[in-house]
Amino acid sequence: MSILERIESYIIQENMIAKGERIIAAVSGGPDSTALLYILKELSTAWDLKLHVAHMEHGFRGEESLRDAEWVRELAVRLELPCTIRHADIPAVAAQRGGNAQEIAREVRYQFLLETARSLGATSIALGHHADDQAETVLMKLLRGASLSGLAGMAPVTEREGVKLFRPLLRIYKDEIEAYLHERGLAYRTDSSNMDRSYTRNRLRLDLMPLLKTFNPGFVQAINRTADLIRDEDRLLSRLAEAEVQRIFRSVQDGPADSYIGSRAEWLKLDVALQRRVIKLILSYLCENQDMQSIHIEQVREAIAQDASPSLVLHLPGVTFRREYDRLQFARGHLEDAPPSL
């Protein structure tokens, strides 16, 4: 089976796109996104796809970065595709805000892609993440400590702000992508910052993963198989948690702040894994705050489980939790603005 046939089969299997869709292709100019664009272009006739190229120039690499942007523009012209390019000075933004410049760049890039999709009426954004990226992501999450959802890696299809994001290359390995480009004589850009070992992901890719392959040459394939298994189990736990939220809690949406109110006695009957999932799900319903972490979920779980203090309040990012004996309440924002006790 050719690489194109494998990708099309994966697209169908994961229900990534529908015929006639308008799709934003995120193209950096590197081998992965360049191959993604050519592959989508090959599929566009049979699928009646309306493609639009989008490129974010972050201002990290000076003239090199500007040349990448111009190269992407020229590539879009050669393929007779419309193109949107945005320039940003992420180093200046990071200096002003503080924090990790790479994380800021990632968030600015996603916002650009979402804005472009909405402005053009596109339903989907195609991303060039591949199987080696998946292995790197799972390994990085493992090193930092992650929940089951984190170890599941990147999902083939997700949704953000009402726009679908899909990754058709997630089952394709880096060497296969490079072979696809080489066999067809297709040029691409090389990002010099990919060799900068000051970035954690680069050190992981350049140093740690080659070392792990000395223990198991099929390490990347093995970690991807594991991520697939974890993702299936993660989906099952999510469905079970949804059912328990419906059973144990009731939503209150007629006050100044939305709340979920439920029974501690019923919650305590759940396995610990489901307890965490139920808390995580309710918090996600009430707040999309990116600052919500596993430590917050564990704080709530321990507050519910312990017997020393039957009444307490926890203030989390964007959500307040109150326990009053058997009554549990999660409220959006400050609890003072929440509906009164029922």
N, C-alpha and C positions, 0 to 999 in steps of 0.2 A: 504494500500500500504506500503510495507517495505521501510526502509531507502534506501536500494540499488536501488529499483525501482524508488523511488522519485528522487534520484540523477541522475539515467540514463535518466529519463524523462526530467530533467532540462538540462542535457547535450545535449539532442536532440533538445529541445526547443530553446536553445541559440546557437546551432550549434558550440559547444565548440571543438569537436574533430572529426576526420574522421577515418574510419577503416584503420588500418595499420600504424598509426602515431607512430613516435618515440618521447617519452615524457620524459622530466626531471621532476621527482617528488621532490619538495623541502621538505625535512624532517628534522625537528629539533629534533624529538624524543618525543615531547609533544603529548598530546592526539589528537589534531586536525590533525596534519600532519601524525601521526601514523595511524589514522583512514583513512585519505586520501589515504595513500599508500595501505592499505589492500583493500579498496574499488576499487582502480584502478587495483589492482592485480586480484580481483574477476571479473572485467569487461574485463580484458586483453584478455581472450580466445575468447569471442564473438566478440570483437572489433579488435582482432589481434594487440594489442598494444605492443610496444617495450619500456619497462620501464627502466629508469636509475635513481637511487637514488642519490641526491646531498645534502650535508650537509655542512654548514658553521660554523666553530668554531671560535667565535669572541674574545676569550681570556678575557672575562669579569669576569668569575667565577672560575678561576683557575682549580683545579683538578675536580671539579664538571662538568665544561664545557668539559674537556677532556674525562671524563667518558661518557657524553652524546654522544660525537662523536664516541667513541668505541661501544656504545650500538647501534647506528644507523648502523655502519658497520656490526655488528653481525646480526642485523635485516635483512639487505639486503642479507646476506649470507643465513639466514634461508629461505628467500623467493626466493632464487636463482636468485637474481637480481644484476647487476653490480652497483658499488657505487663509487662516487667521493667525497672526503672530503678535504676541504681546511682549514688551520689554519691561523688566522690573529691576530695581536695584536692591536685591535681597540683602547683601552685606550691610547697606545703610539701614534697611528695615530692622535687621537683627541687632545692629548697634543701638538703635533707638529703643526697641522693645526689650532687648535682652533675650536670653534663651538660645536654643540650638538653631543655628542658621539653616541646617539641612531640613529640620522639621518645619521651620517657617517656610522654606522654599517648597516643600511638599504640599503644605496647606494652601499656599498662594497658587500653586500649579493646579490643584484640584478645583479651587474656586474659579480660576480662569476657565477651565474645561467646562465646569457646570454653567457658568455665565454664557459661554459660547454656545453650548447646547440649547439653553433656554432661548437665547436670542434668535437662533436659527430654527427653532421648533424641532430639534433633534431629540430622539427618544433614548439614544444610547451613546456611550463613550467606550471606544475600544482601547485597551491598554496592552502594552507589549511584554508584560511579565511572563517569564518562561519557567521551565521546571527547575533550572539551577537557582533562579531567584527564589522559588518556593522553598528549596532546601535551605538557602541562606536565611530566609525569613524565619523558618521553624527553628533553626539552630540558634539564631540570635534571641528569639523569644525564650528558648530553653535556657540559655545562658543567663538571661535577665530574670527568669522566673515568670511563668505564665500559667494561666488557667488552661483548661481543656480547649476552650475556644481559640486561645492564642496558638496552641500547638497544632491546631487544625490548619494553620497557615492561611494563605489567601484563598478565598472562595472563587470559583470560576465566574459566578454572577453575583453581584451585590447591587444594592440601591442606595443612592445618596441624594437627599433633597428632591426625591421624585424622579431622578434620572438613573437609568440602568448603567452600571459599569460592568464590562465583561472582558475576560482574559482568554482569548482563543488559543494562545500559545502555551498554556500552563502545563500541557503534557509533552511539550517539545523541548529538547535539551539544547544548550548553547551551541555545541558543536554541530548539531543538525541545522540550526539556523545559519551558522556561518557557511556550512556546506551548501545550503540552498542558495545563498547569495553568490558564493564563488562559482557554482555550476552555471549560474545565469549571467555571470559577469556584472553583477549589480554592486555599485559603489555605496559606501556609507561613511559616516564620520566617526572618528575615534576621540573620545573625551579623555583628555590627559589627566583629569582629576580622578579617574578610576584607578590610577596607580598611586594615589596619595594615601599613604598609610596612617595619616593622622585621623582618617575616618574609620570608625569601628567596623563598618560593613566591609570596607576594602581590606582591612587586616584579616577579617574572617575569611573573605573570598581568596585572598592571595596567599595567606599563611596557614590558617587553621584547616580549611577544607582540604588542601593538598596533603596535609599531615594525616587527616582522618582517612583519606583514600589509601594511605599505606597500610592501614589496618583492614580496610575493606574497599577494594577498587569500585565496588558498586554502591558505595555509601550514599551518593546523591539519589540514586534510584530507590534505595532502601528507605531513606527518610521521607521521600515523596509517597511511597506506599503507606508508610506509617501515618503521614498527614491525612491521606485519603480515608484510612480506617477511623482515625480520630474524628474527622469531619462528619462521617456517617453517625458515629456515636453521639457527637455533639448535637446533631440535628434531632436525634431521638430524645436526648435529655431536654432539649428546648421544647419539644412537643409535650413531654410529660410535665414540665414546669408550667407551661401555659394552662394545662388542664387543672393543675393544683391551684394556680392563681384564681381561676374561675370558681373552684370549689371552696377555697378558704377565705377569699377576700371579695369585697364588693367595692366597686368604684363609686365615688361621690363626686359629681361634676356640676352641682347646682350652687356652689359657693364661690368665694373669691379665689380659691385655690383648689385644684383637683386633688383628691385623696384616694388612697386605697386603705380600707379598714377591714381587719380580720381577726381571727382567733389564735391566740398563742397556743392553746391546747391542741388545736388541729395542726398547726405548723410543726409542733414538737413531734408529731407522729411520723413526719417525713424523714427519710434518710438524709444524712448530713449533706450529701452531694445535691440532693433536690432542694434542701433548705437554701443553700447558696444560690442555686439557679432561680428559685422563686424570688429571692431578694434582688438578684441582678435584673430579672425581668421587670419587676415593679419599678425599680430605679430607672430602667431604660424607658419605661412608659412615661415617667414623670419628667425626665430630664435627659437631654442628649449631650450633657456636659462631658467634654473629653477628659476632664480632670477626675472623673469617677474611676476608681481603681479597685483592685482586689482587696486592698486593705480596708476600704470603706465597707465593702460587702461583709468582710469578716468582723468588723466592728459591730455592725448591725446584728449579725448572727450570734455573736457572743452576748450582746445586750439582751437579746430575746431569750437565750438559753439559760443565762445565769439566774440564780434565785435570790441573790443578796439584795438587789434593788428592784422591787416590783414596779416602780414608777421612775422613768427617766426620759430624757430628750437628747437626741444626737443631731447635730447640725452638719450635714454633708454638703458637697458642692451642688447647690441648686435644689436640694431636697432636705426636708426635716423629718426625722423619725421620732415618734413618741410611743412609749409603752406605758400602759396603765393597767397593771395586773394582767388579765387575760386579753385585754384589748390592744391591738397593734394598729398604728396609724402611720402611713407614709403620706406626706403632703408636699406638693410642689412649692418651692420658695420657703418663706418663713411660716412656721406653724401658727403664729398669731393671726395670719391672714387666712388660715384654713377654715373649713366648715366646723361648727361646734361639734363636740362629742355627741355620738348617737348611741 
